[in-house]
Amino acid sequence: MSFQKLSYEVKDNIAHIGFGYNSESSMTVLDEDTLLELNEALEEVKKGEGAGIKGLIFFSHIPRVFLAGADIKMIQKLNTEVEATSGAEKGQELYNKIDDLSIPTVACVDGFCLGGGLELALSCDHIIASDDSGTKFAVPEVKLGLLPGFGGTYRLPKKISLPGALDMILTGRMIDAKKAKKLGLVTEIFPKENLVKVASRYFKKGAGTKKRSSPMDALKENLEHMASENFLSRKLIFQKAREGVLKKTKGFYHAPLKILDVMEQGASKGRSSYLALEAQGFGELCVTEQSKNLIHIFFMHENSKKYDGAKGEGSVLKVKRGAVVGAGTMGGGIAWLFANNGQSPILKDLNNDALELGLKQSSANFSGALKRRKMSKAEYERKQLSISPQLGFDGFNSVDLVIEAVVEDMKIKKLVFGELENHVRDDCLLTSNTSSLSVTEMAKGLKKPERFAGLHFFNPVNRMPLVEIITHDKVAPETVEALYKWCVKVGKTPIVVGDGPGFLVNRILMPFLNEAAYLLEEGVHPEELDQACLNFGMPMGACRLMDEIGIDVLVKVGKIMEEGLGPRARACGISKAAFDSGLLGKKTSKGFYLYDAKGKPGDLNSEIEKFLPNMGSKNMDETSIQMRVFLPMINEAARILSDGIVSKASVVDLGLIFGTGFPPFRGGLLKYADSEGLDRITGALERFASEVNEDRYSPAPLLKNLVAEKKKFYDI
């Protein structure tokens, strides 16, 4: 029998099924053809079961990838609930064939074992794993608005206990081989070179019979499952899990709640009845707009890992070592990023106090990973010590990338680059971590502007994934490509944007915050405003966000935006009034809210009544508040597309989701606008233009054109 997607052979009476056979891809997924061939291979195994074939081994031909799950494009094709339910049922039937074999079965896992891949492994009697650091296990379907539909919610609790299974399924987080063994998911860990060879030991004794576990393993398993099998204990486990989900997701996400419903309702049922519930739950979730939006984001994020911009004629520099000029909180965060990726950075500033602040920030980032057991003490010390703090330019001739992170002042930045150019190689990349200043203006003072660009990180660097690569007319394509690939290499999500006031993210964020300030001025209560933002799905309210950014920063950026964009960006006086009152936000423990010594927000600050005399006097329904703050964002995004700051709606959405926390379940700002209807949005903007302010709400020409042509942002 000939197979194209997998290999099948019988050696020494043991069947071997290998995934990724003849594949040119670095990732192995379960597409339709692979699933069909797997079914054929299992039929061959069944024919020889108990006679010539004494056992079955699953492995992968692709290094460091066992199975990365089901092909998401296959899931996208499921248009109805019936189709999706039927698809899950077929997958369940296939995995039941593995489960029901009378011969021992072993999954040899090296690398990623995710989603449908882990569900397949769970159908086997044993999972053995390689000791490679890249071996990871997860059921990440919840992140796509789905549930594991090939038996994962049924088999995982039986393998590792109900609480452990709920944690994995509800979060989608990855665990390594050591954690998997501790949970009981993995039987043993071996060097990857020996996995398939070692698997044969499971067939030497009692050949032809199932070898589930040793007596001690069985006793341990029974003790672990005892609490889960008790009705009252099980009820309490699900109650706590549901409370945790609602606290974390605020009820916005459907999948975690559906997962809990399926697992709780099916807890006392047999396999066939349980799997019917699971398939039905998968079918219901698969066709929701929320799942489609999350899958849309998944593909956007995956595509962002591949550079598709203009290619230059010269070679693209590979960044091996970096340097940071400016060692404050942000500079320390960027130094941490270099160090965490083995790029031994130089951290430079003018005085030791600043260097100490930067090192304190990098140390705090590493300490957080240490506390979460993401790194060892030795690794923490090695990486922190790899940062070289200094006052001069020693060693700058050996670095490939310099990131300037000094104060946001054009004159100072130009002086820094003027001196910096004298101490680096001709091919060294120079960048500015500016959030608002023109990189075109900065480039004017450089001898080699082609190797310079903006590289805007978001604070805190260790948590915020987005980086804006800001271009200008004289930047070389090789420079942009090198910076893009470096960002991907260090785990960031890059977007390439043109130069202009606020670039992409801040230009869209400022109308949101500015309009929030105008609502406060009109008399909307700060807490009602923040609650409306939270109920839309934002991670924090507008007033809390202003405190987080810093009122002083908002005043400075607001001035730049108004100078660059004109009357529609005229800053509300609220931020200036707060600044003049000495309320800078979280950094001074006082802003719209009060903050404790650890920066945790508390009550509303009564001092804001000084500049909000009408606070709470205006009654406005939640939907109206949301329209007032979110419609200007959509309008400004349309102008950004017209200005050529970015060329695609997907870049806008990627930037807003990963840069501001715009609710992922809505698919992104412009995906949300398309789903709401651009004609409705334009009509609302025109109404607000006449009722509130013409400058701030006049619909962008592009928006009007799209409505006239009956097109959407994603049609551009």
CORFENRA-V636046 format. One record per pair of residues at least 6 apart in sequence whose C-alpha atoms are under 6 Angstrom apart, sorted by the first residue. I is the first residue (numbers start at 1). J is the second residue. Records with the same first field share a line. If there is no record, write none. Layout:
BEGIN
I = J + J
END
This chain:
BEGIN
5 = 21 + 34
6 = 18 + 19 + 20 + 21
7 = 17 + 18 + 21
8 = 16 + 17
9 = 15 + 16
13 = 52 + 53 + 54
14 = 53 + 54 + 55 + 56
15 = 56
16 = 56 + 57
17 = 58
18 = 58 + 59 + 60
19 = 60 + 61
20 = 28 + 61 + 62
21 = 61
28 = 67 + 68
29 = 67 + 68 + 69 + 70 + 71
30 = 69 + 70 + 71
31 = 71
50 = 208
54 = 103 + 207 + 208
55 = 103 + 104 + 105
56 = 105
57 = 105 + 106 + 107
58 = 107 + 108
59 = 108
60 = 66
64 = 110 + 111
65 = 111 + 112
66 = 109 + 110 + 111 + 112 + 113
67 = 113 + 117
68 = 112 + 113 + 114
69 = 114 + 115 + 116 + 117
70 = 116
78 = 84
81 = 283 + 284
84 = 283
85 = 279 + 280 + 283
88 = 149 + 150 + 279
89 = 279
91 = 150
92 = 150 + 151
98 = 123
99 = 123
102 = 209 + 210
103 = 208 + 209 + 210
104 = 210 + 211
105 = 124 + 125
106 = 124 + 125 + 126 + 127
107 = 121 + 127
108 = 128 + 129 + 195
109 = 129
110 = 129 + 130 + 135
111 = 134 + 135 + 136
112 = 135 + 136
113 = 137
114 = 137 + 138 + 139
115 = 139 + 140
119 = 152
125 = 212
127 = 186 + 187
128 = 186 + 187 + 188 + 189
129 = 189
130 = 189 + 190 + 191 + 192
131 = 189 + 190 + 191
135 = 176
136 = 174 + 175 + 176
137 = 174 + 175
138 = 172 + 173 + 174
139 = 169 + 172
140 = 172
141 = 147 + 148
142 = 255
144 = 291 + 294 + 295
145 = 255 + 291
146 = 255 + 285
147 = 282
149 = 279 + 282
156 = 165
157 = 165
160 = 183 + 184 + 185
161 = 225
162 = 228
170 = 256
180 = 186
227 = 233
228 = 234
266 = 274
290 = 665
293 = 667
294 = 665
305 = 488
310 = 477
311 = 477
312 = 477 + 478
316 = 478 + 482
317 = 482
319 = 400
320 = 343
321 = 343 + 344 + 399 + 400
322 = 345 + 399 + 400 + 401 + 402
323 = 345 + 346 + 347 + 402
324 = 347 + 402 + 403 + 404
325 = 348 + 404 + 405
326 = 349 + 405 + 406
327 = 349 + 354 + 355 + 358
328 = 354 + 357 + 358
329 = 358 + 361
331 = 405
332 = 358 + 359 + 361 + 362
333 = 362 + 461
336 = 362
338 = 345
339 = 383
344 = 386 + 387
345 = 387
346 = 387 + 388
347 = 388 + 389
348 = 389 + 390 + 391
349 = 391
350 = 391
396 = 423 + 424
397 = 423 + 424 + 425
400 = 428
401 = 428 + 429
402 = 430
403 = 431 + 432
404 = 432 + 433
405 = 433
429 = 451
430 = 452
431 = 452 + 453 + 454 + 455
432 = 454 + 455
433 = 455 + 456
434 = 456
435 = 456
436 = 502
440 = 472
443 = 449
450 = 474 + 475 + 476
451 = 479
453 = 470 + 471
454 = 469 + 470
455 = 468 + 469
456 = 467 + 468
457 = 467
458 = 464
465 = 492 + 493
466 = 492 + 493 + 494 + 658 + 659
467 = 494
468 = 494 + 495
469 = 496
470 = 497 + 498 + 499
471 = 498 + 499
497 = 645 + 646
498 = 645
501 = 561 + 564
508 = 633 + 636
511 = 632
512 = 629
515 = 629
518 = 572
523 = 614 + 615 + 616 + 617 + 618
524 = 616 + 618
525 = 615 + 616
530 = 541 + 542
532 = 622
533 = 541
534 = 540 + 541
537 = 663
538 = 662 + 663
547 = 585 + 586 + 591
548 = 586
550 = 584 + 585
551 = 584 + 585
552 = 584
558 = 571
562 = 569 + 570
568 = 695 + 696
583 = 590 + 591
584 = 591
585 = 591
589 = 595
592 = 605
593 = 603 + 604 + 605
594 = 601 + 602 + 603 + 605
595 = 601 + 602
635 = 700
641 = 647
649 = 714
653 = 668 + 669
656 = 662
666 = 672
674 = 712
679 = 707
685 = 697
689 = 697 + 698
END
